[in-house]
Amino acid sequence: MLESRFEGLVRDADQYLQDYANGRPAQRNLREAYEVVLKVRNREDRREVIVAVMAMGYLHELDMSRFEGTVDAFGFQLARMFRSYAPSLSVGVSWDHQKGKPKNYYRDTSAKTMRTLAGVLMETGLPTYGAHIAKKVLEDKQRRRYQEDEALSLVLGTPTFKPEGEQ
């Protein structure tokens, strides 16, 4: 199911870029975001990418303070992590005569493109699944903690609180 979500994203990206290549007008930031998606598609370990996107949602749910600062902090980190799975983001190579080796040049991705990529990734629902798992883990921990307290009171024989009028 999760792989089908990712495959749907890749299909949308491929269709959008084919339409752009055929002359249909396209929004630049969305086109650049879909180009990143297609670069990530070529990885052999797609499951690792899917798990990483879900893990970002999991982390966001467990520790929201990590993503404070701006409204787009989580989306930017999600897009940045996803973009790191692209094979190479260099746009040019030249010879550095002083060091005697080739030098790669990189193009920065604009903030609007990163925001667009984050939106595209959120539409897949993968970060939401990660957040859902985190909620279930927290609920389970909470339930276990209360059960341990009840077991401890039974073992130690400490009286439990009973409302007035009840014996």
PyMOL commands that set and color helices and strands:
alter all, ss='L'
color gray80, all
select helices_A, chain A and resi 2-21+28-41+46-62+64-67+73-83+111-124+126-156
alter helices_A, ss='H'
color red, helices_A
select strands_A, chain A and resi 90-96+101-106
alter strands_A, ss='S'
color yellow, strands_A
deselect
rebuild
show_as cartoon
